[in-house]
Amino acid sequence: MITTKNIILDPHKTLRTRSKEVEAPISDKDKKILRSLMEYVKASQDEELCKKYDLKPGIGLAAPQINVGKRMIAVHIPDSENPKNTVSYALYNPKIISHSATKSYLATGEGCLSVAKEIKGYVPRYSRIKVVGYDENNEKITLRLDGLPAICFQHEIDHINGVLFYDHINKENPFDVPDDYEKL
């Protein structure tokens, strides 16, 4: 099982390197990595498992964060009020194929398991995105996302492109956002 000790921290060079495509069909070795990413994210949302394994909570994790330069991500965002709305995917070779013109940002800012220091500021993201990727069974998955899931997928896809969330923050005025941006 991946633990917090396996997560590399900025400024590690893997975090700034564009990851390689995963060869299809996915190998057993890569399936194991994909599953372990999801296992971490789910376990990190369980208070008892966090204490037991010393995990930092998260809703997404990308392979570069465990020093694997491959295009793999896992996102798990439960919806306790309506479990059918839970967003839970482990994908390889995910791509954003379209996005809205409108943008949004998290009012609390973004954080990252690979960035140890708190970096304040708003991170502009597309409000809605369409993502295509492949699951461990080599099935093509197409997702239309908005709100927190859209932001999380953009954050994780940034990781496989060697980009960190704070790269998007306005350096001159970190809390400046245009009036037409949606606050989440």
N, C-alpha and C positions, 0 to 999 in steps of 0.2 A: 504494500500500500504506500502511495505517495504521502509524505508528511511535509510539514512546513520546512523541515531541514532539506528536502529535495528541491525546494523552489529557489532558483537563483535570483540574485538581487542586482538592480541597477547599480553600477554601470557595466555589468557583465556583457561581453561583446555579442553573445548569442541573442540578447534582447534587442540588439541594433542591426541584426542581419536578417535579410529577407529569407524566409524559409523555403525549402525545396518542396515541390509537388510530391504527393504520395502516389506511388505507382499503383495503378488499378490492374487487376483486383488487389485489394489491400492484403498485405501479408499477415500471417499470424502474429508476428512480432509487433507490427503496427496496430493490429486490432487490440493487442494487450495494452499498448500505450494509450490508445483511444479510450478503452474501458477504464484504465487507471485514472485518467483525467476526470472522467465523470464520477468515479468512485470518490475521488478527493472532494469534488464540489459538493456532492450530496452529503458526505460525511461531515464536511466543514459546516453544514447547516444544522447539525445535530449537536446540541449543547453537551451531552454526555460524551459523545465521540471526540468533540473538540478538547475536552478536559483529558480524556484518556490518552489521546495521541498527540496532544499539544498542537492542534490545528488552528490556523487563522481562518475565520469565516470568509467565504467568497461565493459568488454566483456564477463565475466563469473562470476557466483556466485554459491556457494555450500551451501546446507542446514546447515552444521556446522557453517558457517559464520553468520547465524542468530540464533545460539544456538539451532539448531535442529539436534540431532545426528542420522540422517537418510541418507541413500545413495541416495541423489538427487542432481542434478546439472542442471544449465541452461547456455547455451552458445549462444551468438548472435554476429556474425561477418558479418556485411553487406558488400556487394560488389556493390558499386554505379555504377561502370562501366558495370558490368554484374550481375543484380539482381538474375539471375538463379544460380549464384555461392555463394549467401549468405548462410552462415552456421548458422542455427538457430534451436536449439534443447533443449528441457527440458526433461530430462531422469531420470528414477529411476533405481537403481541397475546397473549403467554402469560399464563395465569392459573392460580393454585392453586385447584382446585375442591374438594379435600378434603385432610385431613391427619390424622395420628395424634394421639391424646391424649398419647402419650409424646413426650418431647423428648430431644435429644442436643446435643453440642457438640464442637468440635474441640479436642483436648488442647493443640494448639499455638496455639490462637487463630486468628483470621482476619486476613487482610491484604487490601489493595485497591490496584489500580493507580492509583486516583484519590486515595488518602490517602498522602501522602508520609512522614508520621511514623509511627513504630511505636506502636500503641495496644494495650496489653496488657489481657487479660481474656478471659473466656469469653463466647461469643455463643450464647445458647440458640436452638435451631432445632427444628422438628418433625422427628421421626425418619423419618417416611415422608410423602410427599406425592403427590398426583395432579395433574398439570399438563396443561392443554389449550392448544394454540397452533397456529399455521399456518406451514408452511414456504414457501419461495420459489415453489413450484408451487401455492400456495393449498390444499394438502392439510391437512386437520385432523389433528393429531398429538396422541395421548393417551399420556402417560407415567406410569408408576408408579415412583417413585424412592425409594431409601433410601440411607443412608450418605453418603459424600462427594458423589455426584451430587445428592441431595436438598438438602444444605446449599448447594452451589454454585447450584442453581436458585433457592433462596430468596434468596441474596445478590444474584443478578442481577435477580430480579423486584423486590427492594427498590429497586434503582437506578431502575427505571422508575416507581417510586412516590415517588421523592425521599427515600428512606431510605438511610442509610449504616450499615454493620455495627456501628459503635461505639454507635449509638443503642440497641442491644439490651443492651449491657453494663451490669451493675449498677454504678451510679455510686458507691455507698457501699462495696461490696466486690467489685471486678472479678473475683475468682476464686472467688466463692461461687456454687455451684450446688446445687440440691436433690439428695439422695442417689439419687433414682430417675431422674435424667438419665443417658443413655448417653454414655460417653466414647468418642470416635472418635479 
